[in-house]
Amino acid sequence: MFHEVKIFDKKGKVKKVLSSKKLSSEYWNSFFNNPLSDAKKKGKGRGQKPQKSTDCDDENLE
């Protein structure tokens, strides 16, 4: 949850008001468009190790 933000000039008068809805949308847009998420989508970075497939048939369980 974001609260409304007021930006004042040097004289103390309100210069700009940012609504909570605007702040929230800007935050979530930047969250989904950050460089780390782009790198993850492109497959950059360390890869995951392949998992060993285990045979879980009833015949092989002991």
C-alpha distances in whole Angstrom, upper triangle without the diagonal:
4,7,10,12,16,19,22,26,28,30,26,26,23,23,20,17,14,11,8,9,11,9,7,11,13,11,12,15,16,15,17,20,20,24,24,23,26,28,27,28,31,32,33,32,34,35,35,38,40,40,43,44,46,48,47,50,52,55,53,51,53
4,7,9,12,15,18,22,25,26,23,22,19,19,16,13,10,8,5,8,9,7,6,10,11,10,12,14,15,15,18,19,20,23,24,23,26,28,28,29,32,33,33,33,35,36,36,40,42,42,45,46,48,51,50,53,55,58,56,54,56
4,6,10,13,16,20,22,23,20,19,16,17,14,11,9,7,5,9,10,8,9,13,13,13,15,17,18,18,21,23,23,26,27,27,29,32,31,32,35,37,36,36,38,40,40,43,45,46,49,50,52,54,54,56,58,61,60,58,60
4,7,10,13,17,20,20,17,16,13,14,11,7,6,5,5,8,9,8,10,13,13,14,16,18,18,20,22,23,24,27,28,28,30,33,33,33,36,38,38,38,40,42,42,46,48,48,52,53,55,57,56,59,61,64,63,61,63
4,7,10,13,16,17,14,13,10,11,8,6,5,7,8,11,10,9,12,14,13,14,17,18,18,20,23,23,23,27,28,28,30,32,33,34,36,38,37,37,40,42,43,46,48,49,53,54,56,59,58,61,63,66,64,63,65
4,6,10,13,14,11,10,7,8,6,5,6,9,11,14,13,12,15,17,16,17,20,21,21,23,26,26,26,29,31,31,32,35,36,36,39,41,40,40,43,45,46,49,51,52,56,57,59,62,62,65,67,70,68,66,68
4,7,10,11,9,8,6,5,5,6,8,11,14,16,14,13,17,18,17,18,21,22,21,23,26,26,26,28,30,31,32,35,36,36,38,41,39,40,42,45,46,50,52,53,57,58,60,63,63,66,68,71,69,68,70
4,7,8,5,5,4,5,7,9,12,15,17,20,18,17,21,22,20,22,25,25,25,27,30,29,29,32,34,34,35,38,39,40,42,44,43,43,46,48,49,53,55,56,60,62,64,67,66,70,72,75,73,71,73
4,5,5,6,6,6,9,12,14,18,20,23,21,20,24,25,23,24,28,28,27,29,32,31,31,33,35,36,37,39,41,42,43,45,44,44,47,50,51,55,57,59,62,64,66,69,69,72,74,77,75,74,76
4,5,8,10,9,13,15,18,21,24,26,24,23,27,28,26,27,31,31,29,32,35,34,33,35,37,39,39,41,43,44,45,48,46,46,49,52,53,57,59,61,64,66,68,72,71,75,77,80,77,76,78
4,6,9,10,13,16,19,22,24,27,25,25,28,30,28,29,33,33,32,34,37,36,36,38,40,41,42,44,46,47,48,51,49,49,52,55,56,60,62,64,67,69,71,74,74,77,79,82,80,78,80
4,7,9,12,13,16,19,21,24,23,22,26,27,26,27,30,31,30,32,35,35,34,37,39,40,41,43,44,45,47,49,48,48,51,53,54,58,60,61,65,67,69,72,71,74,76,79,77,76,78
4,6,9,11,15,17,20,23,21,21,24,26,25,26,29,30,29,32,34,34,34,37,39,39,40,43,44,45,46,49,48,48,51,53,54,58,60,61,65,67,69,72,71,74,76,79,77,76,78
4,6,7,11,14,16,19,17,17,21,22,21,23,26,26,26,28,31,31,31,34,36,36,37,40,41,42,43,46,45,45,48,50,51,55,57,58,62,63,65,68,68,71,73,76,74,73,75
4,7,10,13,17,18,16,16,20,21,19,21,25,24,24,27,29,28,29,31,34,34,35,38,39,39,41,44,43,43,46,48,50,53,56,57,61,62,64,67,67,70,72,75,73,72,74
4,7,10,13,15,13,13,17,17,16,18,21,21,21,24,26,25,26,29,31,31,32,35,36,36,38,41,40,41,44,46,47,51,53,54,58,59,61,64,64,67,69,72,70,69,71
4,6,10,12,10,10,14,15,14,16,19,19,20,22,24,24,25,28,30,30,31,34,35,35,37,40,39,40,43,44,46,49,51,52,56,57,59,62,61,64,66,69,68,66,68
4,7,8,6,7,10,11,11,12,15,16,16,18,21,21,22,25,27,27,28,31,32,32,34,36,36,37,39,41,42,46,47,48,52,53,55,58,58,60,63,66,64,63,65
4,5,5,6,9,10,11,12,14,16,17,18,20,21,22,26,27,27,28,31,32,32,34,36,37,37,40,41,42,45,47,48,51,52,54,57,56,59,61,64,62,61,63
4,5,5,6,9,10,10,12,14,15,16,19,20,21,25,26,25,27,30,30,30,33,35,35,35,38,39,39,43,44,45,48,49,51,54,53,56,57,61,59,58,60
4,6,5,6,9,10,11,12,14,15,17,18,20,24,25,23,25,28,28,28,31,33,34,34,37,38,38,42,43,44,47,48,50,52,51,54,56,59,58,56,59
4,5,5,6,9,10,11,12,14,16,16,18,22,23,22,23,27,27,27,29,32,32,33,36,37,38,41,43,44,47,48,50,53,52,55,57,60,59,58,60
4,6,5,6,9,10,11,12,14,15,16,20,21,21,22,25,26,26,28,30,30,31,33,35,36,39,41,42,46,47,49,51,51,54,56,59,57,56,58
4,5,5,6,9,10,10,13,14,15,19,20,19,21,24,24,24,27,29,29,30,32,33,33,37,38,39,43,44,46,48,48,50,52,55,54,53,55
4,5,5,6,9,10,11,12,14,18,19,18,19,22,22,22,25,27,28,29,31,32,33,36,38,39,42,43,45,48,47,50,52,55,54,53,55
4,6,5,6,9,10,10,12,16,17,16,18,21,21,21,24,26,26,27,30,31,32,36,37,39,42,43,46,48,48,51,54,56,55,54,56
4,5,5,6,9,10,11,14,15,15,16,19,20,20,23,24,24,25,27,29,30,33,35,36,40,41,43,46,46,49,51,54,52,51,53
4,5,5,6,8,10,14,14,13,15,18,18,18,21,22,23,24,26,27,28,31,33,34,37,38,40,43,43,46,48,51,49,48,51
4,5,5,6,9,12,14,12,13,16,17,16,19,21,22,23,26,27,28,31,33,34,38,39,41,44,44,47,49,52,50,50,52
4,6,5,6,9,11,10,12,15,15,16,18,20,20,21,24,25,26,30,32,33,37,39,41,44,44,47,50,52,50,50,52
4,6,6,9,10,9,11,14,13,14,17,18,19,19,21,23,24,27,29,30,34,35,38,41,41,44,46,49,47,46,48
4,6,9,9,7,9,12,12,11,14,16,17,18,21,21,22,26,27,29,32,34,36,39,39,42,45,47,45,45,47
4,7,8,7,7,11,11,11,13,16,16,17,20,21,23,27,28,30,34,35,38,41,41,44,47,49,48,47,50
4,6,6,7,9,10,11,13,15,14,15,18,20,22,25,27,29,33,35,37,40,41,44,47,49,47,47,49
4,6,5,6,9,10,11,13,11,12,16,18,20,23,26,28,32,34,37,40,41,44,47,49,46,46,48
4,5,5,6,9,10,11,10,10,13,15,17,20,23,25,28,30,33,36,37,41,43,45,43,43,45
4,5,5,6,9,10,10,11,14,15,16,20,22,24,27,29,32,35,36,39,42,44,42,41,44
4,5,5,6,9,9,11,14,15,17,21,23,25,29,30,33,36,37,40,43,45,43,43,46
4,5,5,6,5,7,11,12,15,18,20,23,26,28,31,35,36,39,42,44,41,41,44
4,5,5,6,7,10,10,12,16,17,20,23,25,28,31,32,35,38,40,38,38,41
4,5,8,10,13,12,14,17,19,21,24,26,29,32,33,36,39,41,39,39,42
4,6,9,12,12,14,17,19,21,25,26,30,33,34,37,40,42,40,40,43
4,7,8,8,10,14,15,18,21,23,27,30,31,34,37,39,37,37,40
4,7,8,11,14,16,20,23,25,28,32,33,36,40,41,39,39,41
4,6,10,13,15,18,22,24,27,31,32,36,39,40,37,38,40
4,7,9,12,15,18,21,24,28,30,33,36,37,34,34,36
4,7,9,12,15,18,21,25,26,30,33,34,31,32,34
4,6,9,12,15,18,21,23,26,29,31,28,28,30
4,6,9,12,15,19,21,24,27,28,25,25,28
4,7,9,12,16,18,21,24,25,22,23,25
4,6,9,13,14,18,21,22,19,20,22
4,6,10,12,15,18,19,16,17,19
4,7,9,12,15,16,14,15,17
4,6,9,12,13,10,11,14
4,6,9,9,7,9,12
4,6,8,7,7,10
4,5,6,7,10
4,5,5,9
4,6,8
4,6
4
